[in-house]
């Protein structure tokens, strides 16, 4: 069944609101099997924290769910839990992670659409040896099945460098509704901006930050580039972040504060200074000292300390906290306690775990 135009329009309108979208982790038990009770609890936590959407089946959910036969169950569980928990209170943007060669990405897109997901976050990590022409053909094929959110994944965790020309061609695809910019690299972030503007797509493709090392500045900064001799300014309107899988209530409040500040037209120095504090937290969560090897386990550890996860188990038994990472987490939890939502979680955890 071809993708309906109204599905693209609806996904675009949802994401244009500028949402806080946490990347959903995977709750496992000690046998490294899906812990459905705690997986539901995480979804409920994000919704009650005020998240505007969920990203499921993405890097933070662990790409290996596909080899373990968990991709469909995990996507279904998140969508059903969200619908049951929220009812008709507000509509959420459900974003499914899509990856692999074209046949796999197409199958995932069709499944996500059938489960009620609004858009697919398309990873190109599996196509690292393909030309940009081949990448665009791949994106066009998947976009025919589900509205797309582009994904500039940093090379340190499997992404590849993509040119401004690629992003111009990608943004020109009619079913593209947003781009998650996550190269953790200022020059490459500007390449996405330049490509978006060159495609004249800035009104229909919304930028979401995935740059966990510069969350606040991305949300506050006007990005201005030239087109046809005139300046064009674009902004990031929301965030789709693994970092926001923890301390989510405060992340939602941070996004709202940044949006209100931008609307007011004056950015206080104190808010600018907050960028480095959030980045400092991310350095521990994402294990920057060890080239991001403990990035998923670090987020799990915060959730474990809050009682939302039973342990920090990942699908890969070799994946866990790096040496010194627990001490780094201790430090940022102590020094940036005002950025945590421990009290909110403690007050609601038992209700989410029912």
Helices and strands as residue ranges (DSSP letters): H 5-15, E 20-23, H 36-48, E 53-56, G 59-61, G 63-65, H 71-86, E 93-98, H 102-114, E 119-122, G 125-127, H 132-143, E 148-153, G 155-157, H 164-171, E 176-182, H 186-198, E 206-209, H 215-220, E 223-227, E 230-234, E 236-241, G 243-245, H 248-264, H 269-285, G 288-290, H 295-305, H 325-335, G 337-339, H 342-352
